[in-house]
């Protein structure tokens, strides 16, 4: 029965967190018109690391280069991270005055590192001319007012670090299995975005995604950049965010604006999806903020306890009631929390798939978390830890 006692305690705490996150999410109100009033003066450098992205780089660059923002106020820096395909040549074919393409292999000679992405971003920042650094990925698509919205938010809040929303672009027509995988990822990712936005807005802890974030160049160097967090491949986003939160209390913000939503590509295979989530989980042990560790531990422990309770059901049927009650309560609170978040991202219609996805989500959370903490994984042709 000790497992059940732990399950009840952790479940109560988890549901309390979801109540807190929903309350904060609903309190985040942004005056969209305010962000577009007056003439923006912020100079921006958009940093895009790219490795073997020939299928995506053209669409990404066109969306960024065609922003509703003064072309004299922003530049785009592509850092080609040892691509083995046509990524660099495609980027060069879109030659524009404010586009700069850097080959990382010309800079890193006989230099073995574990985080090429962090190094690529550092190289981009070192030559950036903008006051504000905006980072995204080469498989992303930006809305027309993306930079205008981020600049307006920065000018009105004086934030040192800005976390902005991310969603997966739809893959309708890619096949039944890929569609199911897309739905599963979207539900999971929407939850992460809601928790990250609410947590950051409250200052309780900090979460963001490297596909859409901004920070001042000056402050990046003042916090030491990626120093002391460059020993793992992941963490170019949240570990950096923690450094900013520690150095600039109250200056780390989340922008809840649809005009700022970046669309990124979902994983198209189960293998790629699992590798991605293992990569995300690999940075868990590096967080310094105790509240972040507590939240992550709560989520992981709850799912482990649910699996243990399910196993115990085979030996004692009395555990079945506890297991079903816990799953139902957990699912009900998760859907309740997701309703306003899904409305913001315009994917509420996918919530009908949430209940069928619950058992898979429990299992994948435990597996990805375990491999992220203790194993190695392959990403973009590299085996990293």
C-alpha positions in Angstrom: 0.0 0.0 0.0 3.0 2.3 0.3 2.9 2.8 -3.5 -0.7 3.9 -3.3 0.1 6.4 -0.5 2.9 7.9 -2.6 0.6 7.9 -5.7 -2.1 9.8 -3.9 0.3 12.4 -2.5 2.1 13.0 -5.8 -1.2 13.1 -7.7 -2.6 15.8 -5.4 0.5 17.9 -5.8 0.4 17.4 -9.6 -3.2 18.4 -9.9 -2.5 21.5 -7.7 0.2 22.5 -10.1 -2.2 22.3 -13.0 -4.7 24.5 -11.2 -1.9 27.0 -10.6 -0.7 26.9 -14.2 -4.3 27.4 -15.6 -5.0 30.4 -13.3 -1.7 32.1 -14.4 -2.2 31.3 -18.1 -5.6 32.9 -18.0 -4.2 36.0 -16.3 -1.7 36.6 -19.0 -3.3 39.5 -21.0 -1.5 41.2 -23.9 -2.5 44.3 -25.7 -1.7 43.3 -29.2 -2.3 46.7 -30.6 0.1 48.3 -28.2 2.9 46.2 -29.7 2.4 47.7 -33.1 1.9 51.4 -32.2 4.7 53.8 -33.2 7.9 53.2 -35.1 10.1 50.4 -33.9 13.8 51.2 -33.4 15.2 47.9 -32.1 17.9 46.4 -34.2 17.5 42.6 -34.5 19.8 39.8 -35.4 18.0 36.5 -36.2 20.3 33.5 -35.6 19.4 30.2 -37.3 21.7 27.2 -36.9 21.2 24.7 -39.7 22.4 21.1 -40.2 21.1 19.1 -43.1 17.9 21.1 -43.6 17.6 21.2 -47.4 13.9 20.3 -47.2 13.1 23.2 -44.9 15.7 26.0 -45.2 14.1 27.7 -48.2 10.6 28.0 -46.6 12.1 29.1 -43.3 14.3 31.8 -44.8 11.6 33.2 -47.0 9.3 33.6 -44.0 12.0 35.4 -42.0 13.3 37.6 -44.8 9.8 38.8 -45.7 8.9 40.1 -42.3 6.8 43.2 -41.8 9.8 44.9 -40.2 12.1 47.6 -41.5 14.7 45.7 -43.5 17.4 48.2 -42.3 16.7 47.1 -38.7 17.2 43.4 -38.9 19.6 40.8 -40.3 19.5 37.1 -40.6 22.5 34.9 -39.8 22.5 31.3 -41.0 25.2 29.1 -39.4 25.7 26.0 -41.5 26.6 23.3 -39.0 28.6 20.8 -41.1 25.7 20.0 -43.4 26.2 17.1 -45.8 23.3 18.1 -48.1 22.4 21.3 -50.1 21.4 23.4 -47.1 24.2 26.0 -47.6 23.7 26.3 -51.4 20.0 26.7 -51.1 20.4 29.4 -48.5 23.0 31.2 -50.7 20.5 31.1 -53.6 18.2 33.4 -51.6 20.9 36.0 -51.4 19.7 39.2 -49.8 21.5 42.2 -48.4 20.6 41.4 -44.8 21.4 37.7 -45.1 24.7 36.3 -43.8 25.7 32.7 -44.2 28.5 31.3 -42.0 30.1 27.9 -42.4 30.9 26.4 -39.0 33.4 23.9 -40.4 35.6 26.9 -41.4 35.7 28.0 -37.8 35.8 24.7 -35.9 38.9 23.1 -37.2 40.0 19.9 -35.4 37.7 20.8 -32.5 35.6 18.1 -31.0 32.7 19.4 -28.9 29.5 17.9 -27.5 27.2 20.8 -28.4 27.6 22.0 -31.9 24.3 24.0 -31.8 25.4 26.1 -28.9 28.7 26.8 -30.6 26.9 27.7 -33.8 24.7 30.2 -31.9 27.7 31.7 -30.2 29.4 32.2 -33.5 26.3 33.9 -34.9 26.0 36.2 -31.9 29.7 37.1 -32.1 29.2 38.8 -35.5 25.6 40.0 -34.9 25.0 43.7 -35.3 21.6 43.7 -33.6 20.7 44.9 -30.1 18.3 42.0 -29.7 19.2 38.4 -30.6 16.2 36.3 -31.9 16.8 32.6 -32.2 14.8 30.1 -34.2 15.5 26.8 -36.1 15.9 26.0 -39.7 12.7 23.9 -39.9 10.5 26.8 -38.6 8.1 29.1 -40.3 7.6 32.7 -39.0 4.4 34.7 -39.3 4.7 38.1 -41.0 4.5 40.2 -37.8 6.8 37.9 -35.8 9.8 40.3 -35.4 7.5 43.4 -35.1 5.6 41.7 -32.2 8.8 40.7 -30.4 10.3 44.1 -30.9 7.2 45.8 -29.6 7.1 43.5 -26.6 10.8 44.2 -25.9 10.4 48.0 -26.2 7.4 48.0 -23.8 8.7 45.6 -21.2 12.5 46.1 -21.3 12.8 42.4 -20.9 16.3 40.9 -21.1 15.0 37.4 -22.2 11.8 36.7 -24.0 10.2 33.3 -24.4 7.7 33.1 -27.3 5.2 30.4 -28.3 5.8 27.5 -30.7 3.5 25.1 -32.3 3.8 22.2 -34.9 2.6 22.9 -38.4 0.0 20.5 -39.6 0.9 17.5 -41.8 -2.5 16.6 -43.2 -2.2 14.2 -46.1 1.1 12.6 -44.8 -0.6 9.2 -44.0 -2.6 7.8 -41.1 0.3 6.8 -38.8 2.1 10.1 -39.3 -1.1 11.9 -38.6 -1.6 10.1 -35.3 2.0 10.8 -34.4 1.4 14.5 -35.2 -1.7 14.6 -33.0 0.2 12.9 -30.1 3.1 15.4 -30.4 0.8 18.4 -30.7 -1.1 17.5 -27.5 2.1 16.9 -25.6 3.8 20.0 -26.9 0.7 22.2 -26.3 0.8 21.1 -22.7 4.5 22.0 -22.4 3.9 25.4 -24.0 1.1 26.1 -21.6 3.1 25.1 -18.6 6.2 27.0 -19.8 4.2 30.2 -20.5 2.4 30.1 -17.1 5.6 29.2 -15.2 7.6 31.9 -16.8 4.9 34.5 -16.4 4.6 33.7 -12.7 8.3 33.5 -12.1 7.8 30.2 -10.3 10.2 28.4 -12.7 11.3 28.9 -16.3 10.7 26.9 -19.5 11.1 27.8 -23.1 11.8 26.4 -26.5 14.9 27.2 -28.6 12.7 27.6 -31.8 11.4 30.9 -30.6 13.3 33.0 -28.0 15.0 36.4 -27.8 17.5 38.1 -25.6 19.7 41.1 -25.6 23.2 40.6 -27.0 24.8 42.7 -24.2 23.2 40.5 -21.5 24.2 37.3 -23.3 27.8 38.1 -22.7 27.2 39.5 -19.2 25.8 36.1 -18.1 28.7 34.3 -19.7 26.8 32.9 -22.7 26.9 29.1 -22.6 29.8 28.8 -20.3 29.3 26.0 -17.7 26.3 24.6 -19.7 28.1 23.6 -22.9 29.0 20.1 -21.9 25.7 18.6 -23.1 24.1 18.8 -26.6 20.8 20.1 -25.4 20.0 23.1 -23.2 20.7 26.0 -25.6 17.3 27.3 -24.5 16.2 26.5 -20.9 19.6 26.3 -19.3 20.4 29.7 -20.8 17.1 31.0 -19.6 17.9 30.0 -16.1 21.1 32.0 -16.3 19.2 35.1 -17.4 16.5 34.6 -14.7 19.3 34.4 -12.0 21.1 37.5 -13.3 18.0 39.6 -14.2 15.1 38.9 -11.7 11.8 40.0 -13.2 13.3 40.6 -16.7 12.5 37.2 -18.1 9.2 37.3 -19.8 6.7 35.2 -21.9 4.9 36.8 -24.8 1.4 35.4 -25.2 0.6 36.6 -28.7 -0.6 34.6 -31.8 1.4 37.0 -33.9 4.6 35.7 -32.3 3.8 31.9 -32.7 6.6 30.1 -34.6 5.5 26.9 -36.4 8.1 24.1 -36.4 8.2 20.7 -38.0 7.0 17.7 -36.1 8.9 14.4 -36.1 7.6 12.2 -38.9 8.7 8.9 -37.4 8.4 7.3 -34.0 12.2 6.8 -33.8 12.8 10.5 -34.5 10.2 11.5 -32.0 11.7 9.4 -29.2 15.2 10.6 -29.9 14.0 14.2 -29.8 12.3 13.7 -26.4 15.3 11.9 -25.0 17.4 14.9 -26.1 15.1 17.2 -24.3 15.1 15.1 -21.2 18.9 14.9 -21.2 19.3 18.4 -19.7 17.0 17.7 -16.7 19.9 17.0 -14.4 21.6 20.3 -15.3 18.8 22.6 -14.0 19.8 24.8 -11.0 16.4 26.1 -10.1 14.9 23.9 -7.4 11.3 24.6 -8.5 12.1 23.3 -12.0 13.6 20.1 -10.5 10.6 19.6 -8.3 8.1 20.0 -11.1 10.0 17.6 -13.4 10.5 15.1 -10.6 6.7 15.3 -9.8 5.7 14.6 -13.4 8.2 11.7 -13.8 7.4 10.1 -10.4 3.7 10.3 -11.0 4.0 8.3 -14.3 6.4 5.8 -12.7 3.9 5.2 -9.8 1.1 4.8 -12.3 3.0 2.1 -14.1 3.9 0.4 -10.9 0.3 0.4 -9.8 -0.8 -1.1 -13.1 1.7 -3.9 -12.6 0.4 -4.5 -9.1 -3.1 -5.0 -10.5 -1.9 -8.3 -12.0 -1.1 -9.6 -8.5 -3.9 -7.9 -6.5 -7.1 -6.8 -8.2 -7.8 -4.3 -5.3 -5.1 -2.0 -6.9 -7.3 -1.7 -10.0 -9.6 0.9 -8.4 -6.7 3.0 -7.3 -5.1 2.9 -10.7 -8.3 3.8 -12.7 -9.2 6.5 -10.2 -5.7 8.1 -10.5 -5.7 7.9 -14.3 -9.1 9.4 -14.6 -8.3 12.3 -12.1 -5.0 13.0 -13.8 -6.6 13.0 -17.3 -9.5 15.2 -16.2 -7.2 17.9 -14.7 -4.9 17.8 -17.8 -7.8 18.3 -20.2 -9.2 21.1 -18.0 -5.8 22.8 -18.0 -5.3 22.3 -21.8 -8.6 23.9 -22.8 -7.6 27.5 -22.8 -4.1 26.7 -24.0 -5.4 24.7 -27.0 -7.8 27.6 -27.7 -4.8 30.0 -27.9 -3.0 27.7 -30.3 -6.2 26.9 -32.3 -6.0 23.1 -31.9 -8.9 22.4 -29.5 -10.3 20.0 -32.0 -7.4 17.6 -31.3 -8.4 17.2 -27.6 -10.8 14.4 -28.5 -7.7 12.3 -29.0 -6.3 13.1 -25.6 -7.9 10.2 -23.7 -6.8 7.5 -26.2 -3.3 8.9 -26.0 -3.0 8.8 -22.2 -1.5 5.2 -21.8 1.1 5.9 -24.5 2.0 9.3 -22.9 2.6 7.6 -19.5 4.9 5.0 -21.0 6.8 7.4 -23.3 7.4 9.8 -20.4 9.1 7.2 -18.3 11.1 5.7 -21.2 12.3 9.1 -22.6 13.1 10.4 -19.1 15.2 7.3 -18.2 17.2 7.3 -21.4 17.6 11.1 -21.2 19.2 10.9 -17.8 21.3 7.8 -18.2 21.9 7.1 -21.9 23.3 8.4 -25.1 21.3 9.2 -28.2 21.8 10.0 -31.9 20.8 13.4 -33.3 21.4 14.7 -36.8 23.9 12.0 -37.4 25.9 12.5 -34.2 25.9 10.3 -31.1 25.8 12.7 -28.1 25.2 12.5 -24.4 
